[in-house]
Amino acid sequence: MKYCLSRSIIVLILLFYGVKAQNFTSSPLITLNGNNYDFEVLSTYDGNYYEGIPTYLIWINEFEDRYSVYLNNINDSTSKNIIIDSDSTVKSNPQIAFKRSDSGIRLAWQKQTDTGWQILYQDFHSDSLGAINIIADSLNNDPQISMNMHRISWVQNGSIYVKEFYPYLGETECVDSILCSSPVLIKNDGLEQSKLMYEKGISTAKQIYMADLNKYYSTKWKISQLSRHGHNVNPNFGLLGEVSFQNFDETNWRIVYSFSLYENMDTTTNASCDYKNSTVYSYAVPTKSQEDYTPYFIVFDTDSLDNREIFINIIEYGKKDSLINISNSIYDDYGAKLAYLFKNDSTYISIIWIKNSNNKKDLWISKSPYNPKWTSLRNEINNPLTFRLEQNYPNPFNPSTTIKYFIPESGNVNLSIYDIIGRKIRILEHGYKTRGYHRVNFDGYGLSSGIYLYRLVVGETILTKSMLLIR
């Protein structure tokens, strides 16, 4: 497979298809002494509504036989590297998530001690670190942890375990117990609902499984199989819940993907190179260029060149897929992850990866402006997209839920909550909003079970939907 895809072929592909949708520029991000690797990035899941909220990076640094977990707010050029944990014990797989109710962030990582692996977590709020807590201790294998706002997952002896954080640190629950590995929790989950992907099977014929949790119907995780043939590894969720994993078809590693959770999954058609370690990105708004929908893309790395490189495969409706070399270097680049980044009053979609140059590992970043074409928005049936109030999610809910709405032009907005007899309970939004999609969280703490109404008023337009709070 080596050398099967030359740089000249890639250049010809790009020149022929004239890719204009993305314009990524690359630069070093973290270059501390020693090796910087094994990272996770925490980014908001909507590039419009959450402008200005920090984007945090957590990573492992190895220098002079010392392993350190570092944290940095990469939105802020004045932000300093914060040491979370540092000693001579091996550390790996750092994780990061927002805490519930916007009360800071939570950090987690693995540490290998003389008695086995530990899983540790720590809270960070108002620039202060809390106490280090132990989730699990003396584990006899790599726990491969994954964490989101409400949960943390790990592997022990081929079983997948989950522990909840809210309303307090809960009991350990086994999701699946036979030949399981590589759990990945969806980043944006709810108190009552979540999703978990993982590998399952023998080392040469693994399949990808999805576990869904919906406590409104059952307290048990519902398990389904996503892959059906071949060898499948490296499951991953995108920023908006998109799904991807690797599939070996006896010739190449391809990517199985979907940009709408795991419905209507597709497979890349690469025949001359391997696609590995993928994640999918799609715009958080429905956009349309002059001819075709604005493309979404798959980020992957490939070892089919003389070194490993980071690419994006742009997928345009009705057109041939196009490749762009993001790293474009003579060194090994791999392990790319996606994030929104807000700098200088602009939002970017960013790709962060590991670069191994001359036996030194550093983190690099490549970013492109997040700039949907608002003036040509269309909905699925090609009618002009107007005011839209979406069904809250989750619904039913307890005690919080998210409401999403769209306004085609900037203006004054009022979004309020009413009880079933029409009494106003709470005002969620009141004031000027820019055009586009907006999200707002409603916390029903202190309210009784029942049906509530939420009403969006913009000028003379009034939209109303109902939702169900269950205690």
C-alpha positions in Angstrom: 0.0 0.0 0.0 2.9 2.4 0.6 3.6 5.0 -2.1 0.4 4.1 -4.0 -0.9 7.7 -3.8 1.7 10.3 -4.9 1.6 14.0 -4.2 1.5 14.8 -7.9 -1.7 12.8 -8.3 -3.3 14.7 -5.4 -2.3 18.0 -6.9 -3.8 17.1 -10.2 -7.1 16.1 -8.4 -7.3 19.4 -6.7 -6.5 21.5 -9.8 -9.0 19.6 -11.9 -11.9 19.8 -9.5 -11.1 23.3 -8.3 -11.9 22.9 -4.6 -13.1 26.3 -3.3 -15.2 25.4 -0.3 -12.5 25.3 2.3 -9.3 27.3 2.7 -7.3 25.8 5.6 -4.1 27.4 6.9 -1.8 25.4 9.2 0.6 26.4 12.0 2.1 24.9 15.2 -0.1 25.0 18.2 1.7 23.3 21.2 5.5 22.9 21.0 6.6 22.5 24.7 9.9 20.8 25.3 9.7 17.0 25.0 6.8 15.2 23.3 3.2 16.7 23.1 0.7 14.1 22.1 -2.4 12.1 23.1 -4.8 15.1 23.2 -8.5 15.9 23.4 -10.2 19.2 22.5 -13.4 20.5 24.0 -15.5 22.6 21.6 -19.1 23.8 21.5 -21.2 22.0 19.0 -22.7 24.9 17.1 -20.4 27.5 15.4 -23.1 30.2 15.4 -24.8 30.3 18.8 -21.7 29.8 21.0 -19.4 32.4 19.6 -16.9 33.5 22.2 -17.1 30.5 24.5 -13.6 29.0 25.2 -12.2 26.1 23.3 -10.0 24.0 25.7 -7.2 21.6 24.8 -5.9 18.9 27.1 -2.8 16.8 26.2 0.0 14.7 27.5 3.6 16.0 27.7 6.6 13.7 28.2 9.9 15.4 29.1 12.9 14.0 30.9 11.1 10.9 32.2 8.2 13.1 33.5 4.6 12.8 32.3 2.4 15.8 32.6 -1.3 16.5 31.8 -1.7 20.1 30.5 -4.7 22.3 29.9 -5.0 25.4 27.8 -7.8 27.7 26.5 -6.6 27.9 22.9 -9.2 30.7 22.1 -7.2 33.1 24.2 -3.6 34.0 23.0 -2.8 35.1 26.6 -3.9 31.8 28.2 -1.1 29.9 30.0 -0.5 26.2 30.0 -1.9 24.8 33.2 -0.4 21.6 34.7 -3.1 19.2 35.9 -1.0 16.3 37.0 2.8 15.7 36.7 5.1 12.9 38.0 7.1 10.0 36.7 4.1 7.7 36.1 2.8 7.1 32.6 -0.3 9.0 31.7 -2.6 8.8 28.7 -5.9 9.4 27.0 -6.9 12.8 28.6 -10.6 13.7 28.4 -12.5 16.9 28.8 -16.1 17.9 29.0 -18.3 20.8 30.1 -19.9 20.4 33.5 -23.7 20.6 33.8 -25.3 24.1 34.2 -22.2 25.9 32.8 -20.3 25.5 36.1 -16.9 25.0 34.6 -15.3 21.9 32.9 -14.3 18.4 34.0 -11.0 16.8 33.2 -10.2 13.0 33.2 -7.1 10.9 32.4 -5.5 7.5 32.9 -2.4 6.8 35.1 -0.4 3.6 35.1 0.9 2.8 38.7 2.7 -0.2 40.2 -0.7 -1.8 41.0 -2.4 -1.2 37.6 -4.3 1.6 35.8 -6.1 4.4 37.6 -8.9 6.6 36.1 -8.8 10.1 37.6 -10.9 13.2 37.2 -10.8 16.8 38.4 -13.0 19.8 38.1 -11.8 23.2 36.8 -13.9 26.3 37.5 -13.1 30.1 37.6 -9.4 29.3 36.8 -9.2 27.1 39.9 -8.6 23.3 40.1 -10.5 21.1 42.4 -9.4 17.9 44.2 -8.3 14.9 42.1 -10.8 12.1 42.4 -10.4 8.4 41.6 -13.1 6.7 39.4 -11.4 3.3 39.3 -8.2 1.8 40.6 -5.9 -1.2 40.0 -7.3 -2.0 36.6 -5.2 -4.7 34.8 -5.6 -3.4 31.3 -5.7 0.0 29.4 -9.1 1.4 30.3 -9.4 3.4 27.1 -11.6 6.0 28.8 -14.2 8.3 27.1 -16.0 11.1 28.9 -18.8 13.6 28.2 -20.9 16.1 30.3 -22.9 13.4 32.2 -20.9 10.2 31.9 -17.5 8.4 31.8 -16.9 5.1 30.1 -14.0 2.6 30.2 -13.0 -1.0 29.4 -12.0 -3.7 31.9 -11.4 -7.3 30.8 -13.4 -6.9 27.6 -16.4 -5.3 29.3 -17.7 -1.8 28.7 -18.5 0.1 31.9 -20.3 3.5 32.4 -20.5 5.7 35.5 -22.8 8.8 35.7 -21.7 12.1 37.2 -25.2 13.6 38.0 -26.8 14.3 40.3 -23.9 12.6 42.1 -21.2 10.1 41.1 -23.3 7.0 40.5 -22.8 3.2 40.5 -20.8 1.5 37.9 -22.9 0.0 35.1 -21.9 -2.7 32.6 -23.1 -2.0 29.1 -21.7 -5.0 27.3 -19.4 -7.8 28.5 -17.8 -9.8 25.6 -14.7 -8.8 23.6 -15.4 -5.0 23.8 -12.9 -2.2 23.3 -12.5 1.5 22.3 -15.7 3.1 23.8 -16.6 6.5 22.5 -19.4 8.6 24.2 -21.2 11.2 22.2 -20.1 14.6 23.4 -23.5 16.3 23.5 -25.7 14.0 25.6 -28.4 14.6 28.1 -29.2 13.6 31.7 -31.6 10.9 30.5 -30.3 10.2 27.0 -26.9 9.2 25.6 -25.1 7.2 22.9 -22.0 5.1 23.0 -20.0 3.5 20.2 -17.5 0.7 20.6 -15.6 -2.2 19.0 -16.6 -5.8 19.6 -15.1 -9.1 18.5 -11.8 -10.8 17.9 -8.8 -8.7 17.0 -9.0 -9.6 13.2 -12.7 -9.3 12.7 -14.1 -6.6 14.9 -17.5 -5.0 14.4 -18.9 -1.6 15.5 -21.8 -1.4 17.9 -24.0 1.4 19.1 -25.5 1.5 22.6 -28.4 4.0 23.0 -29.7 5.1 26.4 -33.2 6.6 26.8 -34.3 6.6 30.4 -37.8 7.8 29.5 -38.4 4.3 28.1 -35.8 2.1 29.9 -32.9 2.3 32.3 -31.0 -0.2 30.1 -28.8 0.6 27.2 -30.2 -0.6 23.8 -27.5 -2.3 21.7 -27.4 -2.5 17.9 -24.8 -3.5 15.4 -23.6 -0.8 12.9 -21.1 -2.7 10.8 -21.9 -5.9 9.0 -18.8 -7.2 7.3 -15.0 -7.1 7.3 -12.8 -5.7 10.0 -14.0 -2.5 11.6 -12.2 -0.2 14.1 -11.8 3.4 15.4 -15.5 4.5 15.9 -15.9 8.3 16.3 -18.6 11.0 16.8 -18.3 14.3 14.9 -19.0 17.7 16.4 -22.8 17.4 15.7 -23.1 13.7 16.4 -22.0 12.5 13.0 -20.7 8.9 13.0 -17.7 7.3 11.3 -15.4 4.2 11.6 -12.8 2.3 9.6 -13.6 -0.7 7.5 -11.1 -3.0 5.8 -12.4 -4.4 2.5 -9.5 -6.9 1.8 -7.7 -4.2 -0.1 -8.0 -0.8 1.6 -9.1 0.8 4.8 -12.2 2.8 3.9 -14.4 5.0 6.0 -18.1 4.2 6.8 -19.8 7.4 7.7 -23.0 9.3 8.2 -23.7 13.0 8.7 -27.0 12.4 10.5 -26.1 10.2 13.4 -26.1 6.6 12.1 -29.0 6.7 9.6 -28.2 6.2 5.9 -24.5 5.3 6.4 -22.3 5.4 3.3 -18.8 4.2 2.5 -15.9 6.0 0.9 -14.8 4.8 -2.6 -11.1 5.2 -2.2 -9.2 2.6 -4.2 -5.6 3.8 -4.1 -5.0 4.7 -0.5 -6.0 3.9 3.1 -8.4 6.2 5.1 -7.7 6.0 8.8 -8.7 7.7 12.1 -11.6 9.6 10.7 -14.1 12.1 11.9 -17.0 13.8 9.9 -17.8 17.5 9.8 -21.0 19.1 8.5 -22.3 22.6 8.9 -24.6 23.3 11.8 -26.9 25.3 9.4 -28.4 24.2 6.0 -26.3 26.1 3.4 -26.3 26.2 -0.3 -23.8 27.5 -2.8 -24.8 28.7 -6.3 -24.9 25.1 -7.7 -24.7 22.6 -4.9 -25.2 22.3 -1.1 -22.1 23.4 0.8 -20.1 20.2 1.2 -19.4 18.4 4.4 -16.1 16.6 4.7 -14.3 13.6 6.3 -11.0 14.2 8.1 -8.6 11.3 8.0 -4.9 10.3 8.0 -3.3 8.0 5.6 0.0 5.9 5.7 -0.2 5.3 1.9 2.3 8.0 1.2 6.0 8.0 2.1 4.9 9.4 5.4 1.6 9.8 7.3 -0.5 12.8 6.2 -3.8 14.5 7.2 -6.4 14.9 4.5 -10.0 16.1 4.2 -12.3 14.3 1.7 -14.8 16.9 0.6 -18.2 15.4 -0.3 -20.3 17.5 -2.7 -23.7 16.5 -3.8 -23.7 15.6 -7.5 -19.9 16.1 -7.9 -16.8 13.9 -7.7 -15.3 13.9 -4.2 -12.2 16.0 -3.8 -9.1 15.6 -1.5 -7.2 18.4 0.2 -3.8 17.7 2.0 -4.1 19.6 5.3 -0.7 18.7 6.8 1.3 18.7 3.6 4.7 17.9 5.2 7.6 15.4 5.0 6.9 14.3 8.6 4.3 11.9 10.1 1.0 13.6 10.9 -1.9 11.7 12.4 -4.8 11.6 14.9 -6.8 14.6 13.7 -9.7 16.0 15.7 -12.2 18.8 15.0 -13.2 21.9 17.0 -14.8 25.3 16.6 -12.4 28.1 17.4 -13.3 31.8 18.1 -10.5 34.3 17.5 -10.5 38.0 16.6 -14.3 38.1 16.5 -14.4 35.3 13.9 -15.4 31.7 14.1 -13.2 28.9 12.5 -13.7 25.3 11.9 -10.3 23.8 13.1 -8.4 20.6 12.6 -5.8 19.6 15.3 -3.4 16.8 15.0 -0.1 15.3 16.1 3.0 16.0 14.1 6.1 13.7 14.6 9.1 15.5 13.2 12.6 14.2 13.9 11.4 12.1 16.9 9.6 15.0 18.5 5.8 15.1 18.7 4.0 18.4 18.7 0.4 19.5 18.2 -0.5 21.5 15.0 -3.7 23.3 13.9 -5.3 24.1 10.6 -8.3 26.4 10.5 -10.8 27.7 7.9 -13.4 30.5 8.4 -16.8 29.2 9.4 -18.8 31.2 6.9 -22.1 29.7 5.7 -23.8 31.4 2.8 -26.8 32.8 4.7 -28.2 34.6 1.7 -29.0 31.4 -0.1 -30.4 29.3 2.6 -32.9 26.6 1.5 -34.8 23.9 3.2 -35.2 20.3 2.1 -37.9 21.0 -0.5 -36.1 24.1 -2.0 -38.5 26.6 -0.5 -37.1 29.7 1.2 -36.2 28.9 4.7 -38.2 31.2 7.1 -38.7 31.3 10.8 -38.4 27.9 12.4 -39.0 26.7 16.0 -37.8 23.1 16.5 -39.0 20.5 18.9 -37.1 20.6 22.1 -34.6 17.8 22.8 -34.8 15.7 24.8 -38.6 15.5 25.0 -39.9 14.3 27.5 -37.2 15.9 29.7 -36.1 16.0 33.3 -35.2 18.6 34.3 -33.4 20.3 31.4 -33.9 20.4 27.6 -32.6 22.3 24.6 -34.7 24.5 22.3 -33.4 25.4 18.9 -34.8 28.1 16.6 -33.9 29.8 13.3 -34.5 33.4 12.3 -33.8 34.4 8.6 -33.0 38.0 9.5 -31.5 39.7 12.6 -34.0 41.3 14.9 -35.6 41.4 18.4 -36.6 38.0 19.7 -38.7 36.8 22.6 -38.7 33.1 23.6 -40.8 32.4 26.7 -42.2 29.4 28.6 -45.9 29.0 29.6 -47.8 26.5 31.6 -50.8 24.7 30.1 -53.3 27.4 31.1 -51.3 30.2 29.5 -49.4 31.7 32.5 -45.9 32.9 31.6 -43.3 30.8 33.6 -40.0 32.1 32.3 -38.4 34.3 29.7 -35.5 32.4 28.0 -34.6 35.0 25.3 -35.4 38.7 25.0 -33.4 41.0 22.8 -31.6 41.4 19.6 -30.3 38.2 17.8 -28.4 37.8 14.6 -29.9 35.8 11.8 -29.3 32.0 11.9 -29.8 29.1 14.3 -29.8 29.7 18.0 -29.9 27.2 20.9 -31.0 27.9 24.5 -31.2 25.6 27.5 -34.4 25.4 29.6 -34.0 24.0 33.1 -37.3 23.0 34.7 -35.9 22.7 38.2 -38.7 23.4 40.7 -41.5 22.9 38.2 -44.0 20.1 38.5 -44.5 17.4 35.9 -46.8 18.3 33.0 -47.1 19.9 29.6 -45.5 23.3 29.0 -45.6 25.6 26.0 -42.6 27.5 24.5 -43.4 30.4 22.2 -41.1 32.3 19.8 -42.1 35.9 18.9 -40.2 37.8 16.2 -42.0 40.9 15.0 -45.4 39.7 13.8 -44.3 36.0 13.6 -45.4 33.8 16.5 -44.5 30.1 16.7 -45.5 27.8 19.6 -44.7 24.2 20.5 -45.4 22.0 23.5 -43.1 19.9 25.7 -43.4 17.4 28.5 -41.6 17.6 31.8 -41.5 14.3 33.7 -40.4 14.0 37.3 
